[in-house]
Amino acid sequence: MKKKTIILFLLGIIVLISFSIICLLIIIVLKFIPQDQVILNLSAPTTVHTEEVPNSGLEFTIESPTSDIHGTQITIPQEALSKNQEITINTQKVKNVNLPNYVDIIGDVLVFEEEVDFDVPIKIIVPYSSENLEDGQIVAVYELDEENNSLNSTTTGAIDFDNEEVTFYTTHFSKYVRATVAEEKIQAAQKHGFDTGFKPSEYGWYIKNWGSFETVGNCMGMSAMAKFYYYYRNRINGNFYDKFRVGLEDEEFDDITAQQLAGRADIILEDKFDNFKNDTKRLEYNYRTIKDLYPKLILQNMVLTEQPEMLYIRKIKNLGRTKETTTFVPYNNHAVLAYKYENGKMYFYDPNFPYRKDGKARTVDFSFEKGFGTYYSGINSAESKYTFDAFIPFGMNFIIRERKLYELLKDSFNGFEDDYYPEIKITTIEQKNSNVININGKVEGTRYLSNSLGRFVHVFVDTYDPYTVHPVTEVNSRGQFSLDVNVPNTDYILHILVADQGGTQQWSAYKKIEMDEKIESSPEPTATYEIKSRIERICENFTPIGGVNQKYCKEYNNIMGLACQNIEEIEVLSEEYDDQGFWDQMDEYKDKCQGKEADSYTLHPS
């Protein structure tokens, strides 16, 4: 009997321990499963409309009395399609959902079968039913991202409470749902605050918005890329803030990849539309139409999507009595991300003011009753004394498919291998006396010469202590430049930057050259530089070895380039360039290029 009791006791202990372990495992698993994922179990699609849309554009209405999208109006402008396109419109019923308990899906999912991209936004007016809505609730349209189990904001053009219709804009077909957030949740968010989780210190840019050789400012591209990176943060290695920082600490002009990524992101967004001004007019018309609803809609979008909300901000010139008479100050426009609300303040990520060590946040007064207060910034970091008092939310799909930003970001991890940006080529470096050298060179790139807003060469001399900034010289119409530079009697580095007269504004190109204190006569520095230049050109033309991560040897002194396939060609130069330390370093790179695995920036599949 005693033995049986002991056995039962031990069995009880084992059961208790097993139960505790199971509970612990459940807690651990639940901890790492997003609790607010948007997962919809949808029925099979039902076709409700098919339409042949000519490239001249079309406006049509969906006639399907048995469907709850009956009466949906779609306007495709003349400039939206380059060729005729047949489209099929389906609906899918929501069978069951895994949603935050404060989110309601209104009606069926609107499904466009064909994957169509439009050159300008199209307008869709979709009905909704307010039968089960609480007083004060706002219905808006969101894009359903089934791959990532989330909803994304669209650009709301109007909300007609009387006719129960929502107008939204998009540049591509997808799946769209009508949704709202419980009024209680919105009121709680306004009272107690709401944080999307976005942090400028992790997902914002390190560089400021100086603009590129084709744009005055890169605010839209930089805001869009920061939002995109945050959205896909679980698939990408590391934080965005530090990802492209190289070279001189706390300086931005030598962060080549970051500068190019910012400019390229902005350019593809604006190049998406030849008539981008017409699209900004759409946003401004939206403001006139539903500006009183925007404060609540912005907070609802942040709560529902759990993402920062992109805002196009303007300065009102004249607030007319009617929506048609409200006008805005010309050229006074900017783009930011609203990512947090707390204690009567909306927090902005502003590309003009990246996170710095003081951690001071950018905020503006905010409430449902009064909307936004006045915000101070500018069209770029150099002109940040403007005021803004019109805040217009717009979804990313108003501009571009996110996959375009994905492709751009992926290219950036390999350091951009095309010649879109101009290149600095040095013709000669001559020693004029013991403390002065003369640099002659050329900035190559037809696109640069035809579009650049600033054609000035800046030289920074770095002696591993704080660098010295020298006067700038202007690039002529053929891209050529020549300037004298004071140099020390020791090893030093030349940082050559092409930008406008203000410094890093309208960043165009950058080159780094290591110089040796042993250079004393005119022929030797030129010959020494030419050898180094040949080495750089060889490295730049290397193709990766199969299976080796792309990391080594874009420049001999920079381990962030391409793998060295033809390093033997460099070794031929060893007799011409007698620097044992340099060749020891090259031998080290060669070992790494012969199949040893190295770290690299990669995007991971889901």
C-alpha positions, 0 to 999 in steps of 0.5 A: 500500500505504501509502495502504491502511494509513493508511485501515485505521488510520483505520477502526480509530480510528473503530471504536474511538472509536465503540465507546467512545462506545457503551460510554459511552452504555450506562454513562450509561443504566444509571446512570439506570435503577433496577437494583432495579426489580420488573418481573414478566412475568405470564401471562393471568389464570385465574379461580379463584373468584367470590363474592357478598359481602353487606354483612353480611360473609362468610368463605369459602375458595377451593377450587381444587385446581389452583391454588397459592392453594387453601385461601386464606381471606378474612374480610370483616367486617360493617362492611367494605362498604356494599352487596353486592359480587360479587368475582372472584379470579384468579391469574397465573403469573410467566413471568419477572422483573426483580428484585433477585437476592436477592428470590424470588417464591413461587408465583402472583400473587393477583389481585382483579379488582374495585376494591373499597375496604373501610371496615375491614381485611379478613383474608386467609390465603394458603398458601405452599410452603417447598419451595425456601426456605432455613432462616430465610427468612420469606415475607410478602405484598406488594402489586404496584404494576405502574405503579411497578414496585415491591412494597409492604409489607402488614400481616402478622398471622401467619406459620404455619410449621407449616401454611405460611400467611401472614395479612395485612390490607388495605383494598382489593383489588389484586394480591398476591404472596408473596415473601421475601429471601435469608437471606444478604442479610438477614444482610448487612443486619444486619451491614453496615447497610441504607439505604432512601435516605429522608432526614428533611432532604428527605422529612420535615416541617419542622413538628413534630407539634403536632396539629390542632383535631380531633386530639391529634397528627398522627403517623400522617398525617405519617408516611404522607405522608412515606412517600408523598412519598418513594415518588413523589419522582421525579414531584413537584417538589422536596423535601418538607421545604421545600415549604410553608415560608413567612413567618417563618424557622424558625417553624411557626405561619404555615406554613398549608398545611403545618399543614393538610396534616398535620391533614387527612392524619391526619384522613382516616386516622382517619376511614377507620374509625369504629371505628379502635380496633378496627383498633389492636386488630388491630395489637396482637393481631399484636404478641402473635402474632408479635412475635419475628418482627417485627425480621427482618420489618421489615428484610426489608420495608425491603430488599425494598421499598426504602422506609421501614417504617411502625411503630405503637409502643406501651408495654407495660403488662404482658407476660403469659405468653400473647398474650392477657394482654399489655396496653398503656398506654392512649393511649400510642401513636405512629407513626414511619418506620424508614428505616435500620439501621446499627451496632446502631441503627434510624433513625426519622423521628419527626414529633415531632422534625423535622430541624434544623440539628444533623442529629441522627438519632433512633435506637433499639437494634435486633437480631434477637435482642433486637428493639428497645430502649426509644425515647423520644418522645410522642403529639405534640411537646408530650408527648415524654417517653414510653417505647415498647417495642412496635414493630408494622409495618403497610403503608399499605394497612392504612389507605388507598389511596395515591391518597387521599394523592395527591389530598390532596397535589394539593389542598395545592399550590393552598392548599386552597380549601375551608372545612374549617379555621376562618377568623379574621375581624377585626371592628375594630382600634382604637387605644387609645393610641400603643402599644396597639391593641384587636383584636376578631374571630371564629373562624368554623367550626362544625366548629371550635367543636364539636370544637376542643381549644383555643380561644385566640388568640395575637398575635405582633407582627413589626417585621421584627426578632424578633417579640414574643409577647403574652398569649393570650385565650380564644375564647368559645362563639360564636367571638368574642375581644377583646384588647389588644396592645402595638405599636411606633411603626413599621410592623409585622405582626400574626400572629394564631394560633388554637390551644390555650393552649400555642401551636402545639399543636392548630393551628386557624387563622392570619391575617397583617395588615400595619399602618401606623405612620400609624394614630393615631386609632380610625376610621382603623385600622378603616377601613384594615383594612376596606379591606385585608380587602376586598382579601383577600376579593376575592383569595380569591374569584378564579378562575384565568384559563384557562391561567395557573398558579395563583400570584398574589394570595391575599393582596395581600402573598403571591404564593402564591395564586390568579391575579387575574381581577377585579383591576379590582375592587381598583383601585376601592379605590385612592382609599380606600387611598392607598399607592402602593407597594402599588398598584405591587405590585398592578400587577406582579401584574396583569401576571403574571395576564394570561397570563404563565407563572409557576412552580407546584407540580405533580404530573407524570404518569408 
